[in-house]
């Protein structure tokens, strides 16, 4: 029971206060969090299977994509101050159990302007239609 008094909710303070070289990256991250300098998602790029440029990007590994972004950003700024450590690239593939088929293709949609027609008798109900992926993505 006396040990419970000394328990903390977080090990973060312990890591932050230890003087060890191997903990410096973690301590820098803790300093960033305490200063509220949080990471931001600045780009999400859906890759379309029917676009050759997108497929070329998908075949690259994450480090190559990050380096290409660094070169592009530094070239636009005419300087070399932006570093790869500022970029986190994650490639993800979501198939929702449908593999190559988009599960949304099985759904049908009703335009908002026709929502008021849902109170009509059954024979006069509006027709919900499939929407092409290019129209909503």
N, C-alpha and C positions, 0 to 999 in steps of 0.2 A: 504493500500500500504506500509506503513512503517513496518508493521509486516512481510512482505515478506523478508525484509533484514535480519531478525533474524531467518528465517527458515533454517533448515539443511536438507541435503539429507538423513541423517541417525540418528537414535536414539542411535546407538552404542556408540558414544562418551559420550552421556548423561549417559547411563547405566555404562559405564566404569569409569566415574568420581564420581558417587554417592557413598557415604559411607554407605552402608546398608548390613547387614549380609546376607539377603535373595538373594542379587544380586551377592554374591561371586562366585557361580558356573558359572554364565554368564560372569563375569569379567575374570575368569580363561580361559574360552573359547575364549574370545576376545584377551587375552594375547597370547594364542596359535596361533590364526589367524594372529595377528600382527607380531609374530616371524616366521611366515610361517611354523609352525609345524603342517601341515595339516594331516588329517586322510587319511589313504590309504586303499583301498580294497585289502586284501591279499589273499582272497579265495572266489571263487564262486563254489558251488557244486551243479550241476544238480542232482535231485533225479529221478531215473527211477522207474516207477510203477512196472516193472517186476523184480526188484531186492529186495530181502527180507531184506538185510542189509540197503538199502536206505529207504525202507518203515519203518523200525524200527527207523531210525533217524528222519523221517518225523513225526512220532507219538509223539516225544518228544517236550516239549515246548521250546521256545527260550532261557529261562533262564537256563534250564538243559543243552542245547547244549553249551551255553557259559561256564558254569561251567566245563563241560567235556573238553572243549578246554583249559581252564586254568589249569586243572589237568594234561593234556597231555603235555602242554608247560612247566610247572614247573617241571614235572617228567623228561622230556628230558634234562632240564638245571640243574637238581639236586638242585633246590632252589625254594623258594616260593615267588618270587618277582613280578611275572606277576599277574595282578589283573583283575577281571571280568569287572571293569570299562573301561578297554582298548578294550573290545570286544563289537561289536554290531551285533547281529544275527537277520536277517530278513528272515522269511519264506514267500515265494511268490508262488502263483499258477497262471499260465498263461494258459488259454485255448483258446484264440483267437476265442471265439464263437463256438468252436467245442467240448467243454467239455473234455472228455477223449481222443478224437482223435486229433492227431497232424496235424495241417493244412498243414504242409509241405508234409505230405504223399499224398496229392492231387496233388502235383507238380511233374514235370518230369525234369530231368537234362541231360545236354549234356556234356560229357567230353571235357576239353579244347583242347585236341589233335584233336577233330573233328569239332572245330569251323570253320576251313577253308572250310569245306564241305557244309556250309550253302549257298554258292553261287551256288551249284549244281542245276540241274533241279529238279522239284518237286518229280519225281519218284526216284531220287537218293539222297534225303536228308537223313541225319543220323537220327537214332531213339533215341529220348530222353527217358531216363529210370527213374523209381522210385528208390530212394536211401533209403536203410534201415536206420532208425534213429541211430542205433548203429554205422553206418559207418561215420556219420558226427557229432555226438554230443560228 
